[in-house]
Amino acid sequence: MVNVKKQPRKTRRQQQADRRAVAIKLVNLANGVEQPLPLAFQKFVSKDGTNYEISCSRATSLPAETLSWIFSLMEKNMKRPYQESPWGWDAEKKQAELSDPAALHLVATSNGQNVGFSHFRFDLDDDKEVLYCYELQLESVARRKGLGRFMMHALETMALQNQMQRVVLTVFKNNATAVPFFHALGYKLDSTSPQGSDAQHYVILSKQNLSRAD
Ligand SMILES: CC(C)(COP(=O)(O)OP(=O)(O)OC[C@H]1O[C@@H](n2cnc3c(N)ncnc32)[C@H](O)[C@@H]1OP(=O)(O)O)[C@@H](O)C(=O)NCCC(=O)NCCS
C-alpha cells in the first residue's frame, strides 16, 4: 500500500505570494524581449493615405534628439492640463520619467518627421502583470487619422503576446479628446481607479487581455 501524504493547504497569503512571484517573472520576461513590437505594427497607412513608420525602443537607446522631441511634445500637449491639476507641472520629474531605464517608447514618424509617441512599461500594478501606458501623444497634424487607435492596438498586442493581464492608463477626467478616444477603444474604469472618483481630477482606465483571467 502506498502512503500518500496530503499536502498542507496553502494559506491565502502563500497563494498571493505565489501569484506575485509569477507576475514578477512575466514582467521580467517581457522586459527581456529585445524587440517587442511585431512587424505588422511597424507601418501604418492612414485613411488619407499618409504613411507612418513606427519603432519601439527603450528610452536608454533613443537618440538624444528624439528624447528631446518627446519631452517637447509632452510639454506642448500636457503642460497646461498638468498646471491646472493638483499635480502641477514638474518638468524635471517628467523628463526623468520619460528617460527612465524602464521606459519603452513607440515613436511614429512620417516623411522622417516625428509625429507621435507612446511611453509604456511592462510592470506590476496592484501585484498584477500589466502593460502600463504612461503617455500617448500625437502632434496635432497627425490626429484624427486613426494613428492613435493603431498605436493603442500595438500596445494591446504586445500586452497579449507577453501575457500581461491588461493595459492600464491614467487620464485627466477633463481631457475632452482623450476620454472619448479611450472609451471608443473599449477602455473601462479600472478597479484601482480611486474610489469616490467624483472628487478626483483623474481616472484609471484599463482593457482586459481576454485570454488571461484576473
Ligand atoms: C488622444 C489622441 C492620442 C487620439 O489619437 P487620434 O489618432 O487622434 O485618434 P484616432 O483618430 O485613432 O481616433 C479613434 C477614435 O477615438 C475617438 N476620438 C478621437 N479623437 C476624438 C476627439 N477629439 N473627440 C471625440 N472623439 C475622438 C473617435 O471615436 C475616433 O474614431 P473616428 O475618428 O472613427 O470617429 C490624440 O488626440 C492626442 O494625441 N491628443 C493630445 C494628447 C493627449 O491628450 N493624449 C492622451 C493623454 S492620456
The ligand as a MOL file (V3000), in Angstrom:
LIG
                    3D

  0  0  0     0  0            999 V3000
M  V30 BEGIN CTAB
M  V30 COUNTS 48 50 0 0 0
M  V30 BEGIN ATOM
M  V30 1 C -5.9140 61.3310 -27.7580 0
M  V30 2 C -5.1720 61.0940 -29.0790 0
M  V30 3 C -3.9430 60.2140 -28.7930 0
M  V30 4 C -6.1240 60.3660 -30.0420 0
M  V30 5 O -5.4040 59.9380 -31.1870 0
M  V30 6 P -6.0140 60.0660 -32.6800 0
M  V30 7 O -5.0800 59.4100 -33.6040 0
M  V30 8 O -6.3420 61.4880 -32.9300 0
M  V30 9 O -7.3650 59.2380 -32.5490 0
M  V30 10 P -7.9940 58.2770 -33.6870 0
M  V30 11 O -8.0070 59.0180 -34.9770 0
M  V30 12 O -7.3010 56.9690 -33.6700 0
M  V30 13 O -9.4790 58.1450 -33.1250 0
M  V30 14 C -10.0960 56.9160 -32.7740 0
M  V30 15 C -11.4900 57.2240 -32.2450 0
M  V30 16 O -11.3850 57.9210 -30.9880 0
M  V30 17 C -12.4200 58.9150 -30.8990 0
M  V30 18 N -11.8190 60.2590 -30.8950 0
M  V30 19 C -10.5480 60.5900 -31.2280 0
M  V30 20 N -10.3450 61.9190 -31.0770 0
M  V30 21 C -11.5160 62.4310 -30.6410 0
M  V30 22 C -11.9410 63.7580 -30.3120 0
M  V30 23 N -11.1170 64.8160 -30.4170 0
M  V30 24 N -13.2250 63.9260 -29.9010 0
M  V30 25 C -14.0660 62.8810 -29.8070 0
M  V30 26 N -13.7090 61.6000 -30.1140 0
M  V30 27 C -12.4530 61.3840 -30.5180 0
M  V30 28 C -13.2810 58.7380 -32.1560 0
M  V30 29 O -14.2930 57.8070 -31.8500 0
M  V30 30 C -12.2810 58.1380 -33.1370 0
M  V30 31 O -12.8760 57.3860 -34.1640 0
M  V30 32 P -13.3460 58.1420 -35.5460 0
M  V30 33 O -12.1970 59.0090 -35.9790 0
M  V30 34 O -13.6280 56.9930 -36.4520 0
M  V30 35 O -14.5340 58.9600 -35.1560 0
M  V30 36 C -4.7290 62.4430 -29.7420 0
M  V30 37 O -5.8540 63.2630 -29.9130 0
M  V30 38 C -3.7100 63.2330 -28.9310 0
M  V30 39 O -2.5050 62.9980 -29.0500 0
M  V30 40 N -4.2100 64.1760 -28.0890 0
M  V30 41 C -3.3320 65.0780 -27.3050 0
M  V30 42 C -2.5840 64.3420 -26.2230 0
M  V30 43 C -3.4810 63.6050 -25.2570 0
M  V30 44 O -4.4380 64.1380 -24.7110 0
M  V30 45 N -3.1090 62.3340 -25.0300 0
M  V30 46 C -3.7960 61.4640 -24.1200 0
M  V30 47 C -3.1930 61.6100 -22.7780 0
M  V30 48 S -3.8680 60.4240 -21.6830 0
M  V30 END ATOM
M  V30 BEGIN BOND
M  V30 1 1 1 2
M  V30 2 1 2 3
M  V30 3 1 2 4
M  V30 4 1 2 36
M  V30 5 1 4 5
M  V30 6 1 5 6
M  V30 7 2 6 7
M  V30 8 1 6 8
M  V30 9 1 6 9
M  V30 10 1 9 10
M  V30 11 2 10 11
M  V30 12 1 10 12
M  V30 13 1 10 13
M  V30 14 1 13 14
M  V30 15 1 14 15
M  V30 16 1 15 16
M  V30 17 1 15 30
M  V30 18 1 16 17
M  V30 19 1 17 18
M  V30 20 1 17 28
M  V30 21 1 18 19
M  V30 22 1 18 27
M  V30 23 2 19 20
M  V30 24 1 20 21
M  V30 25 1 21 22
M  V30 26 2 21 27
M  V30 27 1 22 23
M  V30 28 2 22 24
M  V30 29 1 24 25
M  V30 30 2 25 26
M  V30 31 1 26 27
M  V30 32 1 28 29
M  V30 33 1 28 30
M  V30 34 1 30 31
M  V30 35 1 31 32
M  V30 36 2 32 33
M  V30 37 1 32 34
M  V30 38 1 32 35
M  V30 39 1 36 37
M  V30 40 1 36 38
M  V30 41 2 38 39
M  V30 42 1 38 40
M  V30 43 1 40 41
M  V30 44 1 41 42
M  V30 45 1 42 43
M  V30 46 2 43 44
M  V30 47 1 43 45
M  V30 48 1 45 46
M  V30 49 1 46 47
M  V30 50 1 47 48
M  V30 END BOND
M  V30 END CTAB
M  END
